[in-house]
């Protein structure tokens, strides 16, 4: 079982760990955000095309596409 630490020690440890974080620059954050949007749009286009293709194939197989 883990030992309990008092709140003061806990907040000292948290502050110490937060000081080790390397925050991205504004430029890095903007580029990363833009790439996330581009990949989300690309994935949505891919899955839309795949859905239409599979739907067409199933309808063709089942003879519902007449």
Buried (B, 14 or more C-beta within 10 A) or exposed (E): EEEEEEEEEEEEEEEEEEEEEEEEEEEEEEEEEEEEEEEEEEEEEEEEEEEEEEEEEEEEEEEEEE
